[in-house]
Amino acid sequence: MMKAKILILSILFVFVGFVANAQTHNEHVTVEGSYRPQIRRSERLVKSPEKPDNEFVIPDYKAEAKDFSFNYNMEVETMSVVPYKAEYGVESKNNFLKAGLGTRLSPVFLFRHYSDLSKTMSLGVGVNHYSSWLNNQEYKKSSFMNNAFNMMAVNKFRGGQLRSFADYKYDMYHLRAYDGVENPNGRNIHSVNVGAKWLASGSSYRNIYTEFGGDYRATWIAGGTTEHQLNANAHLAYSDNWFNHKNINELQTLATDLDVNYNNVYQGQLLVAVNPYLTLSGDFYHVHAGVRIDFKTGGNVGFYPDVLGSVFVLGNMLEFYAKLGGRSKINTFADIIAENPFVTTNFTGFSEFGYENTKIDFQGGAKAKIANNIDAHIGVRYRTIKNSVFFLPDYDFYAKYDEDGSVYHLQAFDLLINDYNVVNILADVHWKAMEKLDIAAELSINRYTLHQPEIAMNQDVATTQRYTTPWYNPSFTMTVRGDYQLDETWKFNASMMVLGKRWAQNLEREAEQLQPAFDVQLGADYQIVEDLAAFVEIHNLFHQKYQLYYNYPSLGFEVFAGIKYRF
């Protein structure tokens, strides 16, 4: 009876939060770094495997360098099998609430609930909201809103687990008018994603291990483009000690991955990828050898190597790795609009350019654990990519305001499809300086070489002067994060994001270098009672009005205050 009451109250609470414009403001900062094991769970030698986690994240919120929910992730990929280990002393709780308000009348609300309804079923729900009600003086109208509702369930059976989920997102942004007037039009972006995944019990050791999943996603702009996606995937594996029966620590695995992606934006695109491979693992090495075969609409077939090797020395304190791969992927409307919500092309010809092809993807480097409190990585990555998406201004976008029939000439962006090579020098370090202090830093130095003229979605843009310029891609990206726990009452955190030289095409259709972005954020928590804390966050400490996209400045300095509660 008690569990039923708790469930009813939780659902009512989530419903009220959702009606109140719940939204996604993910401030989760991981200090663990970017490199985690590449080995699949099915490839581990575990005759009595641990129960899979529920995968419903209860966040530990800290300040993060961000604005308008734009994400400039470093161009890295999980490689190392030497994992980071970071412990904050945070007691695990199944429920979390964060609520606060910023000085620009910016409400922040986040709720997470996870409970076991029975011995065989668990339920998780989440509500997020983040918005700004006041305008940036340099950009009117600049208010925005992000919302999200999440639900997931785990059903346990004798043969495995079934994880199902449903997500809804609703974001609203304003486009800037050319003549400086206030544009009352807000573009409303919606996304619905539902799916399920089956994970078998046991492991692949002398058994066939299986995972199956599928999902449907719809993304649309109210009154504009709509995209439908259908995705399915499968993983099968079998492991044994074929090469050395006496050494139980050595394992060989035969496996295959299958991914099916169907995308429709006015036209349909299909991508089927088959990836069989063999892995060999031992005390001081890991080898992954396979091939990826992509079947695309129109009968095109791509073959790519899938090879990875790691060697561990000095008692696994030092790892050297190398990887060679490649792949095709569909450039989806959902991914593009999430990166740049000001894109306005009608996408009617998008399917002509819809496959991005990474012909060569080489990575190599070294990772070390130093004195048990420093994890360091340095590496290099080289890629040759065809049909990648870049952004240029759309000079001829007009929108009609339904209330009074006014027509606005708005500053929006069109898509360019271009081929390029990129070299990334990567560095990543995590230092647990003392029991109460954690510091992490990441650096990516990027060099782009564009070797083919751009093809514009909008023919008017295609006829303008062309530049072999990696629009909006920074010459380097650096992030630094730190967490300090003074005592049982006070916790402090800080983060810094720096984006190096970036180029944009201005309103005169000329290349213009944007100022480097430098964003510092600070945060502090004061423990009022057990599990209840007050927080303060300062975003964009130095009030730098950097532009992530041309003529759309950041909001600048803002202070947030509120409470966090775990229960």
C-alpha positions as CSV (number, residue, x, y, z in Angstrom):
1,M,0.0,0.0,0.0
2,M,2.8,2.4,0.9
3,K,4.6,1.7,-2.4
4,A,1.3,2.4,-4.3
5,K,0.9,5.8,-2.5
6,I,4.5,6.7,-3.3
7,L,4.0,5.8,-6.9
8,I,0.8,7.9,-7.2
9,L,2.4,10.9,-5.5
10,S,5.4,10.7,-7.8
11,I,3.3,10.5,-11.0
12,L,1.2,13.5,-9.8
13,F,4.4,15.5,-9.0
14,V,5.8,14.7,-12.5
15,F,2.6,15.7,-14.2
16,V,2.4,19.0,-12.4
17,G,6.0,19.7,-13.3
18,F,5.4,18.8,-16.9
19,V,2.4,21.1,-17.2
20,A,4.5,23.9,-15.7
21,N,6.8,23.7,-18.8
22,A,9.3,21.1,-17.7
23,Q,12.7,21.1,-19.6
24,T,16.1,19.8,-20.1
25,H,19.0,21.8,-18.6
26,N,21.6,19.1,-18.3
27,E,24.5,20.5,-16.2
28,H,26.1,17.2,-15.5
29,V,29.8,17.6,-15.5
30,T,31.8,14.3,-15.4
31,V,35.3,14.6,-14.1
32,E,36.0,11.1,-15.2
33,G,37.2,12.2,-18.6
34,S,36.4,11.0,-22.1
35,Y,38.1,7.7,-22.3
36,R,36.3,4.6,-21.1
37,P,36.6,0.9,-22.0
38,Q,35.8,-0.1,-25.5
39,I,35.3,-3.7,-24.5
40,R,31.6,-4.8,-24.7
41,R,30.0,-6.4,-21.7
42,S,29.6,-9.6,-23.6
43,E,33.4,-9.8,-24.2
44,R,34.2,-10.0,-20.5
45,L,35.0,-13.3,-18.9
46,V,32.4,-13.3,-16.2
47,K,30.6,-16.6,-15.5
48,S,28.5,-14.9,-12.9
49,P,27.9,-11.4,-14.4
50,E,26.9,-8.5,-12.3
51,K,23.3,-7.3,-12.6
52,P,23.1,-4.5,-15.3
53,D,22.5,-1.0,-13.9
54,N,19.2,0.7,-14.6
55,E,20.9,3.4,-16.7
56,F,18.7,6.1,-15.3
57,V,21.2,8.8,-14.2
58,I,20.7,10.6,-11.0
59,P,22.9,13.6,-11.6
60,D,25.4,15.4,-9.3
61,Y,25.0,18.9,-10.6
62,K,27.8,21.3,-11.0
63,A,28.5,24.5,-13.0
64,E,29.2,23.9,-16.6
65,A,30.4,26.2,-19.4
66,K,27.4,26.4,-21.7
67,D,24.9,28.9,-23.2
68,F,21.7,28.3,-25.1
69,S,22.4,24.5,-24.6
70,F,25.0,24.6,-27.3
71,N,27.5,21.8,-27.0
72,Y,31.1,22.0,-28.3
73,N,32.3,18.5,-27.5
74,M,35.9,17.8,-28.3
75,E,36.3,15.5,-31.2
76,V,37.3,12.4,-29.3
77,E,36.1,8.9,-29.2
78,T,36.2,6.4,-26.4
79,M,39.4,4.4,-26.8
80,S,41.2,3.4,-23.6
81,V,40.6,0.3,-21.6
82,V,42.2,1.9,-18.6
83,P,39.2,3.6,-17.0
84,Y,39.2,6.7,-14.9
85,K,38.3,6.3,-11.2
86,A,36.7,9.4,-9.5
87,E,34.8,9.3,-6.2
88,Y,33.1,12.3,-4.8
89,G,31.8,10.7,-1.6
90,V,28.2,11.4,-2.8
91,E,25.7,8.9,-1.3
92,S,23.7,7.2,-4.0
93,K,20.0,8.2,-4.0
94,N,17.2,7.3,-6.3
95,N,15.5,10.7,-6.3
96,F,16.8,14.1,-7.0
97,L,15.2,17.6,-7.2
98,K,16.9,20.8,-8.2
99,A,15.0,24.1,-8.4
100,G,16.4,27.6,-8.8
101,L,16.1,31.0,-10.4
102,G,18.5,33.2,-12.4
103,T,18.9,36.9,-12.4
104,R,17.4,37.1,-16.0
105,L,14.3,35.5,-14.6
106,S,15.6,32.2,-15.7
107,P,13.9,29.3,-13.9
108,V,15.7,26.0,-13.6
109,F,13.9,22.9,-12.5
110,L,15.0,19.2,-12.6
111,F,13.3,16.2,-11.0
112,R,14.4,12.6,-11.2
113,H,12.6,9.6,-9.6
114,Y,13.5,6.0,-9.7
115,S,11.8,3.2,-7.7
116,D,11.4,-0.5,-7.7
117,L,7.7,-1.2,-8.1
118,S,8.2,-4.9,-7.5
119,K,11.0,-7.5,-7.6
120,T,10.7,-7.6,-11.3
121,M,9.9,-4.1,-12.4
122,S,11.4,-0.6,-11.9
123,L,10.2,2.8,-13.1
124,G,12.1,6.0,-13.6
125,V,10.7,9.5,-14.5
126,G,12.3,12.8,-15.1
127,V,11.3,16.4,-15.7
128,N,13.6,19.2,-16.8
129,H,13.0,22.9,-17.5
130,Y,15.3,25.8,-18.2
131,S,14.3,29.2,-19.8
132,S,15.1,32.8,-19.9
133,W,12.4,35.5,-19.8
134,L,14.5,38.6,-20.2
135,N,16.2,39.6,-23.5
136,N,19.8,40.2,-24.2
137,Q,20.1,43.9,-25.2
138,E,22.2,43.1,-28.2
139,Y,19.7,40.5,-29.4
140,K,16.0,41.0,-29.2
141,K,13.9,38.9,-28.9
142,S,16.4,36.5,-27.2
143,S,14.3,34.7,-24.6
144,F,14.3,30.9,-25.0
145,M,12.9,27.8,-23.4
146,N,14.0,24.1,-23.1
147,N,11.8,21.4,-21.8
148,A,12.0,17.6,-21.5
149,F,10.0,14.7,-20.0
150,N,11.6,11.3,-19.6
151,M,10.2,7.9,-18.6
152,M,11.9,4.5,-18.5
153,A,11.0,1.1,-17.2
154,V,13.1,-2.0,-16.4
155,N,11.4,-5.4,-16.5
156,K,13.4,-8.3,-15.2
157,F,12.9,-11.8,-16.6
158,R,14.7,-15.1,-16.0
159,G,16.4,-14.7,-19.4
160,G,17.3,-11.1,-19.2
161,Q,16.1,-7.5,-18.9
162,L,13.7,-5.4,-21.0
163,R,14.4,-1.7,-20.8
164,S,11.8,0.6,-22.4
165,F,11.8,4.4,-22.6
166,A,9.8,7.4,-23.8
167,D,11.3,10.9,-24.1
168,Y,9.7,14.2,-25.2
169,K,11.6,17.5,-25.8
170,Y,10.3,20.9,-26.6
171,D,12.6,23.8,-27.3
172,M,11.8,27.4,-28.3
173,Y,14.2,30.0,-29.7
174,H,13.8,33.4,-31.5
175,L,15.5,34.3,-34.8
176,R,17.0,37.7,-35.0
177,A,15.6,40.3,-37.5
178,Y,18.0,42.0,-40.0
179,D,16.5,45.5,-39.4
180,G,17.0,45.3,-35.6
181,V,13.4,45.2,-34.8
182,E,12.0,42.7,-32.2
183,N,10.8,39.5,-33.9
184,P,7.9,38.1,-31.9
185,N,8.1,34.8,-33.8
186,G,9.5,31.9,-31.7
187,R,10.5,28.7,-33.5
188,N,9.2,25.7,-31.6
189,I,11.2,22.5,-32.0
190,H,9.6,19.2,-30.8
191,S,11.0,15.7,-30.5
192,V,9.5,12.4,-29.4
193,N,11.6,9.2,-28.9
194,V,10.2,5.8,-27.8
195,G,12.0,2.5,-27.8
196,A,13.1,-0.6,-26.0
197,K,16.2,-2.8,-25.6
198,W,16.6,-6.4,-24.5
199,L,19.7,-7.5,-22.6
200,A,20.2,-11.2,-22.0
201,S,21.3,-12.5,-18.7
202,G,24.7,-14.1,-18.4
203,S,27.7,-13.5,-20.6
204,S,29.0,-14.7,-23.9
205,Y,31.4,-17.2,-22.2
206,R,30.6,-20.5,-24.0
207,N,27.1,-19.2,-24.6
208,I,25.5,-17.0,-27.3
209,Y,24.9,-13.6,-25.8
210,T,22.3,-11.4,-27.3
211,E,21.2,-7.8,-27.2
212,F,18.3,-6.4,-29.3
213,G,16.9,-2.9,-29.5
214,G,14.8,-0.5,-31.5
215,D,13.3,3.0,-31.3
216,Y,11.2,5.5,-33.2
217,R,11.9,9.2,-33.2
218,A,10.0,12.1,-34.7
219,T,11.4,15.6,-34.8
220,W,9.6,18.7,-36.1
221,I,9.4,22.4,-36.2
222,A,5.9,23.7,-35.8
223,G,4.7,24.7,-39.2
224,G,7.8,23.5,-40.9
225,T,10.0,20.4,-41.5
226,T,9.2,17.0,-40.0
227,E,11.5,14.0,-39.7
228,H,10.8,10.4,-38.9
229,Q,13.4,7.9,-37.8
230,L,13.3,4.2,-37.3
231,N,16.3,2.4,-35.8
232,A,17.0,-1.2,-34.9
233,N,20.2,-2.8,-33.6
234,A,21.4,-6.2,-32.5
235,H,24.6,-7.6,-30.9
236,L,25.5,-11.3,-30.8
237,A,28.6,-12.8,-29.3
238,Y,30.3,-16.0,-28.3
239,S,33.4,-16.3,-26.2
240,D,35.8,-19.1,-25.3
241,N,39.5,-20.0,-24.6
242,W,40.3,-21.4,-28.0
243,F,44.0,-20.5,-28.2
244,N,45.0,-21.2,-24.6
245,H,42.7,-23.5,-22.7
246,K,44.9,-23.4,-19.5
247,N,44.8,-19.6,-19.1
248,I,41.4,-18.6,-17.8
249,N,42.4,-14.9,-18.1
250,E,42.7,-15.1,-21.9
251,L,39.5,-14.8,-23.8
252,Q,38.5,-14.8,-27.5
253,T,35.2,-13.5,-28.7
254,L,33.4,-13.8,-32.1
255,A,30.7,-11.2,-32.4
256,T,28.7,-9.2,-34.8
257,D,26.8,-5.9,-34.6
258,L,23.8,-5.0,-36.8
259,D,22.4,-1.5,-37.1
260,V,19.4,-0.5,-39.3
261,N,18.6,3.2,-39.7
262,Y,15.7,4.6,-41.7
263,N,15.3,8.3,-42.0
264,N,12.6,10.3,-43.8
265,V,12.6,14.0,-44.5
266,Y,10.4,14.4,-47.6
267,Q,12.4,11.4,-49.0
268,G,13.4,8.1,-47.5
269,Q,17.0,7.0,-46.7
270,L,18.1,3.6,-45.4
271,L,21.4,2.6,-43.9
272,V,22.1,-1.0,-42.9
273,A,25.5,-1.7,-41.2
274,V,26.9,-5.1,-40.5
275,N,30.0,-5.3,-38.3
276,P,31.5,-8.8,-37.6
277,Y,34.7,-8.9,-35.5
278,L,37.0,-11.0,-33.4
279,T,38.5,-9.9,-30.1
280,L,41.4,-11.3,-28.2
281,S,42.1,-10.2,-24.6
282,G,44.9,-11.1,-22.3
283,D,46.7,-9.8,-19.2
284,F,48.7,-7.2,-21.2
285,Y,46.9,-6.8,-24.5
286,H,43.5,-6.3,-26.3
287,V,43.0,-6.8,-30.0
288,H,39.8,-6.1,-31.9
289,A,39.8,-7.1,-35.7
290,G,36.8,-6.8,-37.9
291,V,35.1,-5.1,-40.9
292,R,32.1,-2.8,-41.2
293,I,29.9,-3.1,-44.3
294,D,27.4,-0.3,-45.0
295,F,24.5,-0.8,-47.4
296,K,22.8,2.5,-48.4
297,T,19.9,3.6,-50.5
298,G,20.7,3.5,-54.2
299,G,22.7,0.3,-53.9
300,N,25.9,1.9,-52.6
301,V,28.0,-0.3,-50.4
302,G,30.9,0.8,-48.3
303,F,33.7,-1.4,-46.7
304,Y,35.6,-0.1,-43.7
305,P,38.3,-1.6,-41.5
306,D,37.5,-2.0,-37.8
307,V,40.8,-2.7,-36.1
308,L,42.0,-1.7,-32.6
309,G,45.0,-2.8,-30.6
310,S,46.1,-2.0,-27.1
311,V,49.2,-3.0,-25.1
312,F,49.5,-2.6,-21.3
313,V,52.9,-2.4,-19.6
314,L,54.2,-1.5,-16.2
315,G,51.5,-3.5,-14.5
316,N,48.7,-1.9,-16.6
317,M,49.8,1.6,-15.5
318,L,50.7,2.5,-19.1
319,E,48.7,1.7,-22.3
320,F,49.6,2.3,-25.9
321,Y,46.7,2.0,-28.4
322,A,45.9,2.4,-32.1
323,K,42.7,2.2,-34.1
324,L,41.8,2.2,-37.7
325,G,38.1,2.5,-38.8
326,G,35.5,4.3,-40.8
327,R,31.8,4.4,-41.3
328,S,28.8,6.0,-43.0
329,K,26.0,7.8,-41.2
330,I,22.8,9.6,-42.1
331,N,23.0,13.4,-41.5
332,T,19.7,13.6,-39.6
333,F,17.5,16.7,-39.2
334,A,17.4,16.0,-35.5
335,D,21.2,16.2,-35.1
336,I,21.5,19.3,-37.2
337,I,18.7,21.3,-35.5
338,A,20.1,20.3,-32.1
339,E,23.5,21.7,-33.0
340,N,22.2,24.9,-34.6
341,P,18.5,25.7,-33.9
342,F,18.7,28.7,-36.2
343,V,18.9,26.5,-39.4
344,T,15.9,27.3,-41.7
345,T,16.5,25.4,-45.0
346,N,13.4,23.6,-46.1
347,F,15.3,20.3,-46.4
348,T,13.4,19.3,-49.5
349,G,16.6,18.2,-51.2
350,F,18.3,17.0,-48.1
351,S,18.3,13.4,-49.0
352,E,20.7,14.1,-51.9
353,F,23.4,14.9,-49.3
354,G,22.2,12.8,-46.4
355,Y,25.1,10.4,-45.9
356,E,28.3,11.5,-44.2
357,N,31.1,9.1,-45.0
358,T,34.2,8.8,-42.9
359,K,36.5,7.0,-45.2
360,I,39.6,6.9,-42.9
361,D,39.6,7.3,-39.1
362,F,42.9,6.7,-37.5
363,Q,43.6,7.1,-33.8
364,G,46.6,6.4,-31.7
365,G,48.2,7.4,-28.4
366,A,49.1,6.6,-24.9
367,K,47.4,6.6,-21.5
368,A,49.0,6.4,-18.1
369,K,48.2,6.2,-14.5
370,I,50.7,8.2,-12.5
371,A,51.1,7.7,-8.7
372,N,47.6,6.4,-8.4
373,N,46.1,9.9,-8.4
374,I,46.8,11.2,-12.0
375,D,45.3,9.8,-15.2
376,A,46.8,11.2,-18.3
377,H,46.2,10.7,-22.0
378,I,47.8,12.1,-25.2
379,G,46.8,11.1,-28.7
380,V,46.3,12.0,-32.3
381,R,43.4,11.4,-34.6
382,Y,43.2,11.8,-38.4
383,R,40.0,11.6,-40.5
384,T,38.9,12.0,-44.1
385,I,35.3,12.9,-44.2
386,K,32.9,13.3,-47.2
387,N,29.5,15.1,-47.1
388,S,29.8,16.8,-43.8
389,V,27.5,19.6,-42.7
390,F,28.6,23.2,-42.3
391,F,26.6,26.4,-41.7
392,L,26.4,29.7,-43.7
393,P,23.8,32.5,-43.5
394,D,20.6,32.2,-45.3
395,Y,20.1,35.8,-46.6
396,D,16.6,35.4,-48.0
397,F,14.6,33.9,-45.1
398,Y,11.3,35.7,-44.3
399,A,8.6,34.8,-41.8
400,K,5.1,36.1,-41.5
401,Y,3.7,37.0,-38.1
402,D,0.2,35.6,-37.9
403,E,-1.1,38.1,-35.4
404,D,-0.9,41.2,-37.6
405,G,0.4,39.8,-40.9
406,S,3.8,41.5,-40.5
407,V,6.7,40.0,-42.5
408,Y,10.2,39.8,-41.0
409,H,13.5,39.4,-42.7
410,L,15.3,37.1,-40.3
411,Q,18.9,36.1,-39.7
412,A,19.0,32.3,-40.2
413,F,21.4,29.7,-41.4
414,D,21.5,27.4,-44.4
415,L,23.4,24.1,-44.8
416,L,26.6,23.5,-46.8
417,I,27.8,20.0,-47.6
418,N,31.6,19.7,-47.9
419,D,34.5,17.2,-47.8
420,Y,37.5,17.8,-45.5
421,N,40.4,16.2,-43.6
422,V,41.0,16.9,-39.9
423,V,43.9,16.3,-37.6
424,N,43.2,16.5,-33.8
425,I,46.0,16.5,-31.2
426,L,44.3,15.4,-28.0
427,A,45.3,15.6,-24.3
428,D,43.3,14.7,-21.3
429,V,44.3,14.7,-17.6
430,H,42.5,14.0,-14.3
431,W,44.3,14.8,-11.1
432,K,42.9,13.9,-7.7
433,A,45.1,16.5,-6.0
434,M,44.0,15.6,-2.5
435,E,41.2,13.8,-0.8
436,K,38.8,16.7,-1.3
437,L,40.0,18.2,-4.6
438,D,39.5,16.9,-8.1
439,I,40.8,18.7,-11.2
440,A,40.3,17.6,-14.8
441,A,41.4,19.3,-18.1
442,E,40.9,18.4,-21.8
443,L,42.5,19.9,-24.8
444,S,41.9,19.4,-28.5
445,I,44.0,21.2,-31.2
446,N,42.3,20.9,-34.6
447,R,43.5,21.5,-38.1
448,Y,41.0,21.3,-40.9
449,T,41.7,21.0,-44.7
450,L,38.8,21.5,-47.0
451,H,39.5,20.0,-50.4
452,Q,36.3,20.6,-52.4
453,P,34.0,23.5,-53.0
454,E,30.9,23.7,-50.8
455,I,27.5,22.7,-52.1
456,A,24.7,24.8,-50.6
457,M,21.2,23.7,-50.0
458,N,20.1,27.2,-51.0
459,Q,21.1,27.9,-54.6
460,D,21.4,31.7,-53.9
461,V,24.0,30.9,-51.3
462,A,25.8,28.5,-53.7
463,T,26.4,31.4,-56.1
464,T,28.2,33.6,-53.5
465,Q,31.9,33.7,-53.0
466,R,33.2,30.4,-51.7
467,Y,35.8,30.0,-49.0
468,T,37.6,26.8,-48.1
469,T,37.0,27.5,-44.5
470,P,35.8,25.1,-41.7
471,W,32.9,27.4,-40.6
472,Y,32.4,27.6,-36.9
473,N,34.9,24.8,-36.1
474,P,37.4,26.0,-33.5
475,S,41.2,25.8,-33.9
476,F,41.3,24.4,-30.4
477,T,39.0,23.5,-27.6
478,M,39.9,23.5,-23.9
479,T,37.9,22.7,-20.8
480,V,39.1,22.8,-17.2
481,R,37.0,21.6,-14.3
482,G,37.5,21.4,-10.6
483,D,35.6,20.3,-7.5
484,Y,36.6,21.1,-3.9
485,Q,34.8,19.9,-0.7
486,L,35.9,22.2,2.1
487,D,34.0,20.3,4.8
488,E,30.7,18.5,5.4
489,T,28.9,21.8,4.8
490,W,30.6,23.5,1.9
491,K,31.3,22.3,-1.6
492,F,32.8,24.4,-4.4
493,N,33.2,23.8,-8.1
494,A,34.4,25.7,-11.2
495,S,34.7,25.2,-14.9
496,M,36.2,27.0,-17.8
497,M,35.6,26.6,-21.6
498,V,37.8,28.2,-24.2
499,L,37.2,28.0,-28.0
500,G,40.0,29.1,-30.2
501,K,39.9,30.9,-33.6
502,R,36.7,30.3,-35.6
503,W,35.5,31.6,-38.9
504,A,32.0,32.7,-39.9
505,Q,30.5,34.3,-43.0
506,N,29.1,37.7,-42.1
507,L,26.1,39.6,-43.5
508,E,28.2,41.0,-46.3
509,R,29.0,37.4,-47.4
510,E,32.7,37.8,-46.3
511,A,34.7,35.6,-44.0
512,E,35.0,37.1,-40.5
513,Q,37.0,35.7,-37.6
514,L,34.9,35.4,-34.4
515,Q,36.4,36.3,-31.1
516,P,37.6,33.3,-29.0
517,A,35.0,32.2,-26.6
518,F,36.1,32.3,-22.9
519,D,33.4,31.2,-20.4
520,V,34.1,30.8,-16.7
521,Q,31.5,29.4,-14.3
522,L,31.5,29.0,-10.5
523,G,29.3,27.1,-8.2
524,A,28.9,26.5,-4.4
525,D,26.7,24.2,-2.3
526,Y,25.8,24.8,1.3
527,Q,24.5,21.7,3.1
528,I,21.5,22.9,5.2
529,V,20.6,19.4,6.5
530,E,21.3,15.9,5.4
531,D,20.4,15.6,1.6
532,L,19.1,19.2,1.4
533,A,21.5,21.9,0.1
534,A,21.3,25.5,-1.1
535,F,23.3,26.3,-4.3
536,V,24.6,29.4,-6.0
537,E,26.0,29.4,-9.6
538,I,27.6,32.2,-11.6
539,H,27.5,31.7,-15.4
540,N,29.8,33.6,-17.8
541,L,31.7,35.2,-14.9
542,F,33.5,37.8,-17.1
543,H,30.4,38.7,-19.1
544,Q,32.0,37.9,-22.5
545,K,29.4,38.2,-25.3
546,Y,31.0,35.6,-27.5
547,Q,29.1,34.3,-30.5
548,L,28.7,30.5,-31.0
549,Y,26.9,31.4,-34.3
550,Y,27.3,34.7,-36.1
551,N,25.2,37.6,-34.8
552,Y,23.7,35.5,-32.0
553,P,25.7,36.7,-28.8
554,S,25.6,34.8,-25.6
555,L,23.6,36.0,-22.6
556,G,26.6,37.1,-20.6
557,F,26.8,37.2,-16.8
558,E,24.1,35.6,-14.8
559,V,23.6,34.3,-11.2
560,F,21.5,31.4,-10.2
561,A,20.3,30.4,-6.7
562,G,18.1,27.6,-5.4
563,I,18.0,24.2,-3.6
564,K,19.0,20.6,-4.3
565,Y,17.4,17.8,-2.6
566,R,18.2,14.0,-2.7
567,F,15.7,11.5,-1.2
